[in-house]
Amino acid sequence: MNRYAFRASLLHFLGDPFELGARAMQYFDDGILLVEDGRVAAIGDARELLPTLPPGTALTDYSGKLILPGFVDTHIHYAQTDMIASYGEQLLAWLEKYTFPTERRFDDPVHAGEVAEFFADELLKNGTTTAHAFATVHPASVDALFGAAERRGMRMLAGKVMMDRNCPEDLRDSAERGYVESQELIARWHKRGRLGYSVTPRFAPTSTERQMELAGQLFRDHPDLHLQSHVAENQGEVAWVAELYPARRSYLDVYDHYGQLGARSVYAHCIWLDEDDRRRMAETGAAMSFCPTSNLFLGSGLFDLDAAQAMGVRVGIGTDVGGGTSFSMLRTLHAAYGVLQLKGQSLSAARAFYLATLGGARSLYLDDRIGNFEVGKEADFVVLDPAATPLLERRMARADGIDDRLFALMMLGDDRAVAATHVMGVAKHVRDAH
């Protein structure tokens, strides 16, 4: 048996702070996390657990640092890594000018592999251990991403983009080919180790009705698959969908009509929805991915967290690279706080870190395996350094309790604050190790 113990301040969530208040959070100022064969074996106060550790247990001392469950990114485009921070467009023009030219390059497996390796390392550098990612229309792009994640032991959900209209000819598949290639990828990768397949219609405007039917059929025929797409990100996009699907009540109703709403379906953005849409997402168990840096960068609008909460919709956080401007979940939570301030809503530090950990796991229906440190769960975690920068260290010296420390981390932190990232207990990123 492989047995490791880690000493640090420990924090995880047992529920949503919005619903449970302080009872949602479990914190040990000086704690021990015991990991056996990659899973949590015990968590508690160091004074109590240290004397009980089995002889020979390897102890890593992260005293002065804070251990949290690994971050869960519920929406990201690995193929857009190289076009992050591309200037000056809103959604539809941005796709034409930057996204499609970048994604063309993924017909080359060597290029796809190089980007996938960088992408996986960048996630780990930022403390993200689970991601729900778009590839491109090319099956080799999916192979590259799953291969990179598998080599690192990461939990990864991904899928081939299905896109058969309103896109460049050299990025267009047919409804039938997209279906067949998705089936082949499912057979090759789904449930292989910590990997899972996600049916991936890009968004309703780039799929014909036949392709939407087949995407829904894939989702129905394999009840443990995920599904990912975009909805109601931009007002121009919403108007376009209304023209393309005039028989449908709303943009979300297009997906519902084709059987694409349900448990394990995740929709990015969800800005321009109405009450009926949100109610329907709650009824079906579909989840929203709140992508604040992307929504600000592309000028799309402000996410309504209170409305989602009122309906009981599952919500996670997405960096949405490359519309999003950072791989860092800390920078993304910073932006989420600002978005909600503009919306007249508030985001406590506890709620923010819940959304980035257990909330994300619940959105992906993986909370039986990841998201907190309950005994038996997979031991993915991030080690945060509250003295990572001179400003952060100075602010922390004046912090008043764990809530204030968390808030300072999410407002001032970035990848420099990630001292280490562990996957199934094993360090896969150590700051300044190279």
KOLVEX-245406 format. One record per residue (C-alpha): residue in one letter; x, y, z. Coordinates in steps of 0.001 Angstrom, whole numbers, plus 524288, in hexadecimal, padded with zeros to 5 digits. Layout:
REM residues N
ATOM   residuo      c1      c2      c3
ATOM         a       X       Y       Z
...
REM end
This chain:
REM residues 434
ATOM   residuo      c1      c2      c3
ATOM         m   80000   80000   80000
ATOM         n   804A8   80DC7   7FCA0
ATOM         r   80245   81665   80868
ATOM         y   80522   824F8   80961
ATOM         a   801AE   82F54   81364
ATOM         f   80175   83DFA   8110A
ATOM         r   801F4   8485C   81BA1
ATOM         a   7FC67   855F8   81916
ATOM         s   7F063   85E1C   81B5A
ATOM         l   7E560   85639   81530
ATOM         l   7D893   85B20   80F89
ATOM         h   7CD9B   85450   80855
ATOM         f   7BEED   85551   806CD
ATOM         l   7B44E   84BF2   80B03
ATOM         g   7A9A4   853C2   80438
ATOM         d   7A613   860E9   7FE5F
ATOM         p   7A8F1   86C6E   80782
ATOM         f   79D5B   87395   8018F
ATOM         e   7948D   8690E   8073D
ATOM         l   79BFD   8646D   81342
ATOM         g   7A388   87073   81776
ATOM         a   7AF70   86DA1   81FF0
ATOM         r   7AB8A   85F47   82128
ATOM         a   7AF1C   85D4E   812DE
ATOM         m   7BD95   85F4B   8154F
ATOM         q   7C6E8   8569F   81CF2
ATOM         y   7D3DC   85D01   82089
ATOM         f   7DFA6   85852   8281C
ATOM         d   7E9B6   862DA   82AF1
ATOM         d   7F40E   85867   82D30
ATOM         g   7EF2A   84C21   826A9
ATOM         i   7F31C   83EFF   82131
ATOM         l   7EE42   83943   8146E
ATOM         l   7F129   82AB6   8139A
ATOM         v   7F125   8247C   8061D
ATOM         e   7F182   815E0   80384
ATOM         d   7F2A5   8109D   7F5AB
ATOM         g   7EE6C   81D9B   7F011
ATOM         r   7E245   81F53   7F871
ATOM         v   7DF30   826FD   804A0
ATOM         a   7E0C9   81E47   81096
ATOM         a   7DF53   82877   81B4E
ATOM         i   7DEAA   8370C   81DAF
ATOM         g   7DF8B   83E07   82AAB
ATOM         d   7E701   845EF   8348D
ATOM         a   7F59E   84352   83487
ATOM         r   7F65B   841A6   8433D
ATOM         e   7EC7D   836B2   8427D
ATOM         l   7F0B7   82FE7   835F8
ATOM         l   7FF89   83092   836A8
ATOM         p   80099   82694   841C6
ATOM         t   7F7BA   81D34   83A54
ATOM         l   7FF2D   81CF6   82D71
ATOM         p   803BC   80F38   829ED
ATOM         p   81263   80CF4   82B25
ATOM         g   819B4   81070   81EC8
ATOM         t   80FB9   81A5C   81A03
ATOM         a   81695   82488   81195
ATOM         l   8136E   83226   816C1
ATOM         t   8142B   83E57   80E36
ATOM         d   8140E   84ABA   81657
ATOM         y   80D07   855FE   80FB6
ATOM         s   80B8E   85D9D   81C5B
ATOM         g   80836   86BCF   819D8
ATOM         k   8010D   8684D   80D6A
ATOM         l   7F2D2   864F9   80A7E
ATOM         i   7EE50   8583F   80454
ATOM         l   7E17A   85826   7FCC4
ATOM         p   7DB58   84DF7   7F3D2
ATOM         g   7E043   84F3A   7E5DB
ATOM         f   7D91E   8594E   7DDC8
ATOM         v   7CEA1   854D7   7D437
ATOM         d   7CDCA   85C56   7C75C
ATOM         t   7C060   8599C   7C19F
ATOM         h   7C2AB   8600F   7B45C
ATOM         i   7CF4C   8621B   7ACB9
ATOM         h   7D425   860D3   79EA1
ATOM         y   7E16F   85A53   79E41
ATOM         a   7E2F5   85D20   78FBB
ATOM         q   7E1C8   86BB7   79246
ATOM         t   7EDB2   86C51   79B18
ATOM         d   7F5EC   87340   790D6
ATOM         m   7EBC9   87DCC   78DED
ATOM         i   7E95B   88226   79BF0
ATOM         a   7E927   89109   79D30
ATOM         s   7E61C   893A9   78EC8
ATOM         y   7E1AA   8A1BA   78D7F
ATOM         g   7D520   8A85F   78AF1
ATOM         e   7C927   8A0B4   7868D
ATOM         q   7BC30   89BEF   78BA9
ATOM         l   7B841   88DC8   78AD0
ATOM         l   7B44D   88B2E   77CB1
ATOM         a   7BEE0   89393   77671
ATOM         w   7C8C6   88E0F   78014
ATOM         l   7C598   88036   77BA2
ATOM         e   7C7E2   883C6   76D63
ATOM         k   7D42B   88BD9   76F8F
ATOM         y   7DB5A   883CD   779C4
ATOM         t   7D4E2   87706   77DB1
ATOM         f   7D2D4   8701A   770D5
ATOM         p   7E087   87334   76B73
ATOM         t   7E68A   86E44   7782C
ATOM         e   7DE9D   861B8   77831
ATOM         r   7E235   85E76   76A1E
ATOM         r   7EFE4   85B04   76EB3
ATOM         f   7EAC6   84F7C   77687
ATOM         d   7E9CC   846FB   76A79
ATOM         d   7F849   844DF   76D5F
ATOM         p   7F9AF   83AD1   77862
ATOM         v   80748   83FDB   77BC1
ATOM         h   80225   84D9D   77DEE
ATOM         a   7F67B   84862   7858C
ATOM         g   7FF86   84088   78E42
ATOM         e   808A0   84BF3   790FF
ATOM         v   7FD52   854CD   794E1
ATOM         a   7F709   84A25   79D24
ATOM         e   80394   8481E   7A4E4
ATOM         f   804F3   856B1   7A790
ATOM         f   7F67C   857D7   7AAE9
ATOM         a   7F6CD   84CC7   7B4E2
ATOM         d   802F7   8524D   7BB5F
ATOM         e   7FCE9   85FDD   7BBD9
ATOM         l   7F0D7   85A9A   7C29F
ATOM         l   7F92F   8540D   7CCF4
ATOM         k   80186   86038   7CE86
ATOM         n   7F505   8675A   7D22A
ATOM         g   7EFD4   85CFC   7DB79
ATOM         t   7E583   85768   7D252
ATOM         t   7E4A6   848A0   7D308
ATOM         t   7D7B7   84659   7CBE2
ATOM         a   7D347   84CF8   7BF59
ATOM         h   7C7E6   84C25   7B5DB
ATOM         a   7CE25   84F95   7A8ED
ATOM         f   7CACA   851D8   79AB2
ATOM         a   7D3FA   84C32   79084
ATOM         t   7D1B7   84EFE   781E0
ATOM         v   7CA98   847CC   77701
ATOM         h   7D6B7   83F69   774FB
ATOM         p   7D6A7   83246   77C14
ATOM         a   7E571   83346   77DB3
ATOM         s   7E367   83F57   78626
ATOM         v   7DB8B   8372B   78FC1
ATOM         d   7E5A2   82C57   78FA2
ATOM         a   7F03D   83639   792C1
ATOM         l   7E90C   83C43   79E31
ATOM         f   7E4EE   82F7E   7A461
ATOM         g   7F2AA   82A31   7A2BA
ATOM         a   7F8A6   835EF   7A997
ATOM         a   7EEE9   83519   7B4CB
ATOM         e   7F0C5   8266F   7B633
ATOM         r   7FF89   827C8   7B746
ATOM         r   7FD93   83136   7C2AD
ATOM         g   7F2BC   8297F   7C92C
ATOM         m   7E95C   83508   7C804
ATOM         r   7DAA8   83410   7C7AD
ATOM         m   7D6A6   83942   7BA52
ATOM         l   7C9C4   83A41   7B318
ATOM         a   7CAC8   83DC3   7A4BA
ATOM         g   7C4D4   83BA8   7976D
ATOM         k   7C5FE   83DEE   788E0
ATOM         v   7BF06   84A26   7842D
ATOM         m   7B313   846FD   77BC7
ATOM         m   7B164   851C8   7719B
ATOM         d   7AB3B   85021   7643D
ATOM         r   7A6DA   85DC9   75FFB
ATOM         n   7A9EE   86C4B   76169
ATOM         c   7B872   869C5   76280
ATOM         p   7C40E   868CB   7592F
ATOM         e   7C369   85D68   74FC8
ATOM         d   7D00D   85776   754D7
ATOM         l   7CA9B   85706   762AF
ATOM         r   7BD71   85184   75ED1
ATOM         d   7B9A1   84367   760F9
ATOM         s   7ACDB   83D15   75CF4
ATOM         a   7A27D   8392A   766A7
ATOM         e   7A52F   82AD1   76416
ATOM         r   7B3FB   82BD8   76466
ATOM         g   7B38E   8339F   770F7
ATOM         y   7AB03   82913   776FA
ATOM         v   7B3B0   81DCF   77272
ATOM         e   7C053   8246C   776B3
ATOM         s   7BA6D   8278E   783F5
ATOM         q   7B67E   8194F   78595
ATOM         e   7C45C   814FA   7825F
ATOM         l   7CA10   81E7F   78C43
ATOM         i   7C073   819FE   796A4
ATOM         a   7C4B1   80BF4   7947C
ATOM         r   7D306   80FD3   79535
ATOM         w   7D310   818EA   7A0F2
ATOM         h   7C6A1   8194E   7A8FD
ATOM         k   7C879   81436   7B6ED
ATOM         r   7D6B6   81123   7B420
ATOM         g   7DCE3   8141B   7C13A
ATOM         r   7D88C   821AF   7C55E
ATOM         l   7D408   825DD   7B7D6
ATOM         g   7C632   8281C   7B33C
ATOM         y   7C031   82BA7   7A629
ATOM         s   7B7A0   83794   7A43E
ATOM         v   7AEC6   838F8   7984C
ATOM         t   7B289   84643   792C1
ATOM         p   7A99F   84D7B   78952
ATOM         r   7B0BD   85A8F   78883
ATOM         f   7A45A   862AC   78964
ATOM         a   7972B   86217   782CD
ATOM         p   79A7F   86B1B   7774A
ATOM         t   7A57B   8624D   77279
ATOM         s   79D79   855C8   77244
ATOM         t   7928F   851D5   7691E
ATOM         e   78630   84C06   76EAA
ATOM         r   78B1E   83E89   76AB8
ATOM         q   797BD   84067   7722A
ATOM         m   7905B   84549   77E0C
ATOM         e   787EB   83916   77D66
ATOM         l   793D9   83042   77CDE
ATOM         a   79AA3   83765   78802
ATOM         g   78E7E   83556   79043
ATOM         q   78E34   82715   78C48
ATOM         l   79C54   8253D   790B5
ATOM         f   79901   82B64   79DC6
ATOM         r   78D36   82283   79F73
ATOM         d   793AF   81601   79AC8
ATOM         h   79F0B   81725   7A464
ATOM         p   798F4   81AE6   7B16C
ATOM         d   7A5F6   81DB2   7B829
ATOM         l   7AB1B   8273C   7ADED
ATOM         h   7AC17   835D3   7B009
ATOM         l   7A7BB   8402E   7A65C
ATOM         q   7AD18   84DF3   7A4DF
ATOM         s   7A935   859B2   79CD2
ATOM         h   7A6C1   86855   79D67
ATOM         v   79A09   86F9E   79F61
ATOM         a   79592   87DC4   7A013
ATOM         e   7A328   883AA   7A0BA
ATOM         n   7A113   88F68   797F5
ATOM         q   794E8   896C6   793AB
ATOM         g   79887   89613   78551
ATOM         e   79A48   88769   786A0
ATOM         v   78CEB   8862B   78D1F
ATOM         a   7868D   88D8C   781D3
ATOM         w   78D94   884D3   777F5
ATOM         v   7889F   87879   77E90
ATOM         a   77ABD   87DDD   77E13
ATOM         e   77C22   87F55   76F4E
ATOM         l   781E0   871B4   76D7E
ATOM         y   77824   86AC8   7766A
ATOM         p   76B90   872CF   77572
ATOM         a   76309   867D7   77AD0
ATOM         r   76A0D   8678F   787DA
ATOM         r   765D4   86FDA   79371
ATOM         s   773A8   873D5   7972F
ATOM         y   781F2   870FB   794A6
ATOM         l   78228   8673D   79FE7
ATOM         d   775E1   860D4   79A99
ATOM         v   77D88   85CED   78E67
ATOM         y   7862B   8541C   796A2
ATOM         d   77A8F   84F3E   79E72
ATOM         h   77324   84BCE   79206
ATOM         y   77E7A   8435C   78D60
ATOM         g   7801B   83C17   79A2E
ATOM         q   78C6C   84302   79EAF
ATOM         l   78828   84789   7AC22
ATOM         g   78A0E   83EAF   7B7C0
ATOM         a   79323   83A39   7C271
ATOM         r   7A169   83BD5   7BE1B
ATOM         s   79E2A   8462A   7B3D9
ATOM         v   7A57A   852FA   7B5D7
ATOM         y   7A286   85FB3   7AEDC
ATOM         a   7AC40   86ACF   7AED2
ATOM         h   7A83E   878F0   7B126
ATOM         c   79962   8787A   7B2FF
ATOM         i   79894   88754   7B384
ATOM         w   78CB2   88A9F   7AB35
ATOM         l   78344   88096   7B0C3
ATOM         d   775BA   882CE   7B633
ATOM         e   76EF1   87CF8   7C1EF
ATOM         d   76925   871BA   7BA20
ATOM         d   776A1   86E25   7B4FA
ATOM         r   77C88   86DE1   7C282
ATOM         r   77133   865F8   7C7CC
ATOM         r   772F4   85C23   7BCD8
ATOM         m   7817C   85ACA   7BFAE
ATOM         a   77E5F   85823   7CDEC
ATOM         e   773E4   84E29   7CA67
ATOM         t   77CCD   84692   7C157
ATOM         g   788F9   8475A   7C9D3
ATOM         a   790C6   84ED0   7BFA2
ATOM         a   79BA0   8578E   7C4C6
ATOM         m   7A084   86538   7C1BF
ATOM         s   7AEC4   868E3   7C053
ATOM         f   7B125   876DF   7C4D1
ATOM         c   7BC63   87C32   7BC75
ATOM         p   7BEFF   889E5   7C19A
ATOM         t   7CBF5   88D67   7BB27
ATOM         s   7C6A8   88953   7ADE2
ATOM         n   7B9DA   8909B   7AFA5
ATOM         l   7C128   89D13   7B31A
ATOM         f   7CB65   89B8A   7A869
ATOM         l   7C16D   89949   79D9C
ATOM         g   7B7B0   8A311   7A324
ATOM         s   7AD32   89899   7A3D8
ATOM         g   7A5F3   89C7E   7B040
ATOM         l   7A4E1   899CB   7BEC6
ATOM         f   7A181   88C65   7C444
ATOM         d   79614   88BFC   7CDD1
ATOM         l   79A5B   8830D   7D8E1
ATOM         d   78EF5   886AB   7E1B0
ATOM         a   78511   882B0   7D757
ATOM         a   78BDF   875A2   7D54E
ATOM         q   78C4A   8736D   7E3F9
ATOM         a   77DF2   876D7   7E589
ATOM         m   77A5F   86C4B   7DBAB
ATOM         g   783A8   8623E   7E16B
ATOM         v   78C15   86107   7D53C
ATOM         r   79985   85AE0   7D6C6
ATOM         v   7A452   864D3   7D43B
ATOM         g   7B2EF   86334   7D273
ATOM         i   7BDE8   86C37   7CE30
ATOM         g   7C440   86C00   7C0C2
ATOM         t   7D075   87310   7BC5C
ATOM         d   7CC0A   871CF   7AE19
ATOM         v   7D9BE   87358   7A8B6
ATOM         g   7DBBC   8790C   79E5B
ATOM         g   7D02E   88279   79F5D
ATOM         g   7D397   8823F   7ADAC
ATOM         t   7E021   8892E   7B0EC
ATOM         s   7E67A   8806D   7BB26
ATOM         f   7E865   8722B   7BEB0
ATOM         s   7E888   87680   7CCE9
ATOM         m   7DC84   8733A   7D4CF
ATOM         l   7E0B3   87DC7   7DE74
ATOM         r   7E07A   8881B   7D3B6
ATOM         t   7D38A   882B4   7CEF3
ATOM         l   7CD7B   883C7   7DC81
ATOM         h   7D299   891AC   7DD27
ATOM         a   7CB16   894A0   7D0A5
ATOM         a   7BEFF   88D85   7D5AF
ATOM         y   7BECA   8966C   7E183
ATOM         g   7BF62   8A25E   7D8A8
ATOM         v   7B4CC   89D6D   7CF72
ATOM         l   7AB93   89B23   7DAC3
ATOM         q   7AEAE   8A863   7E0B8
ATOM         l   7AA69   8AE8D   7D3E1
ATOM         k   79E36   8A612   7D434
ATOM         g   79AF5   8AB09   7E1E0
ATOM         q   79DE7   89DCF   7E7D5
ATOM         s   7A844   8990D   7F140
ATOM         l   7B1C9   88DBD   7F0F3
ATOM         s   7B7E4   889E9   7FDD5
ATOM         a   7C556   883BE   7FDB5
ATOM         a   7BFB9   8772B   8033E
ATOM         r   7B583   8765D   7F87B
ATOM         a   7BFBB   87948   7EE29
ATOM         f   7C8D8   86E5A   7F26B
ATOM         y   7BD3D   86537   7F3DF
ATOM         l   7B99A   867DC   7E5A0
ATOM         a   7C7A8   86519   7E174
ATOM         t   7C83C   85816   7E8C2
ATOM         l   7BC38   850B1   7ED89
ATOM         g   7B2D6   8591E   7E5A6
ATOM         g   7BA2D   855DF   7D93A
ATOM         a   7BA72   84781   7DCC6
ATOM         r   7ABBA   847B5   7DEFE
ATOM         s   7A9A7   84E71   7D1E8
ATOM         l   7B0EE   8434B   7CB5F
ATOM         y   7AA4E   838CB   7D3C2
ATOM         l   7B7BC   834C3   7D89F
ATOM         d   7B5CC   83896   7E6D6
ATOM         d   7B5C6   82A4C   7EACB
ATOM         r   7C40E   829FB   7E6A1
ATOM         i   7C9CD   837AE   7E7A7
ATOM         g   7C6EE   84536   7ED02
ATOM         n   7CA16   843C1   7FB82
ATOM         f   7D1D3   83B7E   80507
ATOM         e   7C78D   831D5   8096B
ATOM         v   7CDB5   824A6   80C52
ATOM         g   7CEAA   81C2C   8003A
ATOM         k   7CEE0   82734   7F658
ATOM         e   7D9E1   82919   7ECA8
ATOM         a   7E4AD   83123   7F2DF
ATOM         d   7E620   83C43   7E934
ATOM         f   7EA55   848C1   7EFE7
ATOM         v   7F0E9   855E5   7EE51
ATOM         v   7FA80   85BF5   7F7ED
ATOM         l   7F901   86ACB   7F89E
ATOM         d   803B8   8739D   7FDC2
ATOM         p   7FE76   87F97   804EA
ATOM         a   80BF0   885EE   80422
ATOM         a   80DDF   8839A   7F592
ATOM         t   80FF1   89201   7F27D
ATOM         p   81432   89D57   7FB1D
ATOM         l   806D6   8A3C4   7F9E7
ATOM         l   7FF8A   89739   7FD1E
ATOM         e   80869   894AF   808CC
ATOM         r   8064E   8A285   80DC4
ATOM         r   7F790   8A17B   80C35
ATOM         m   7F74F   89434   812FF
ATOM         a   7FE5A   899C7   81EE0
ATOM         r   7F236   8A208   820FD
ATOM         a   7E81C   897AF   81D6E
ATOM         d   7DD5F   89554   82737
ATOM         g   7DA05   886DA   826CD
ATOM         i   7D8C4   87CC9   81C10
ATOM         d   7CE26   883F3   8146E
ATOM         d   7D6A1   89008   81356
ATOM         r   7E25B   887B8   80F58
ATOM         l   7DA74   88110   804BB
ATOM         f   7D591   88E0F   7FFA9
ATOM         a   7E35C   89372   7FEE7
ATOM         l   7E7D0   8873C   7F797
ATOM         m   7DD1B   8886D   7ED71
ATOM         m   7DF2A   896FE   7EB84
ATOM         l   7EE09   89754   7EB79
ATOM         g   7F1F5   8896F   7E7D7
ATOM         d   7F5A7   8832B   7DAFA
ATOM         d   7FE25   877AB   7D6BE
ATOM         r   80926   87CC8   7DF76
ATOM         a   800C0   87970   7EB41
ATOM         v   80048   86B03   7E755
ATOM         a   80B80   864BB   7EEB9
ATOM         a   80805   856F8   7EA3B
ATOM         t   7FD5E   84EFB   7E3C8
ATOM         h   7FB2B   840BE   7E748
ATOM         v   7F39F   836DB   7DF2E
ATOM         m   7EF2F   82AB5   7E686
ATOM         g   7F8A0   82EE7   7F128
ATOM         v   80480   82FF3   7E84E
ATOM         a   80AE3   83D23   7E594
ATOM         k   8095C   8404C   7D727
ATOM         h   80D3A   84E8A   7D816
ATOM         v   81694   854CA   7E1BE
ATOM         r   8192F   8634F   7E08A
ATOM         d   82753   866A7   7DD31
ATOM         a   82AAE   85843   7DBE1
ATOM         h   83015   859CF   7CE19
REM end
